[in-house]
């Protein structure tokens, strides 16, 4: 599972790709949380379009 983090003005977009399972979820959450803390966005968009589950 890969997560790509993009910022556009006051918006953070987390683009998720591949499969999500309990093994990778903690790492993805940590990466998103760290970016939220550093950027302080007004809006968070979680894009699950690339998730194959």
N, C-alpha and C positions, 0 to 999 in steps of 0.2 A: 504494500500500500504506500502510495506516495501522496504527499500534500504539497501543493505549490501555493505560496502566499503572495498576493499582489495587493498593492495599495493604490487607490485612486482618490485623491483629495482626503476626505474624512471617512473613507470606506475601506475596510479590509475584506478582501475576497480570498477565501480558502477553497482551492480547487482540489477535490479529492479524486484519486484515480486508482483503479485496481479493486482489490477485495478488502473489505473491512472485517476484521475478526478481533477477538479479545486480546490477541498477541500484539497487534499493532496499534490498537486504539489509544493506549496510554501515551505512546510516543507522538502520535498525531495531536492529541489533546495538549501535550506539553508544548509542542512547536507553536500551535495556535495561541495558547495562553501567553507564551513569551512575546509573541508579536503583538498581541493585544496590549500587554503591559508597556512595551516600548513605543508603540504608535498612538495608543489611546484613541482608537477610532470611534466615531459616532455610530457607525453601522457595521455589522458583521454579516457577510453573505457566505453561506456554506453551499458550495456548488457540488452536488452529488451526481452530476451528469455523467462522469466517467467511472462511476462505481459499478463493478460487474457483479459483486456479491457472489 
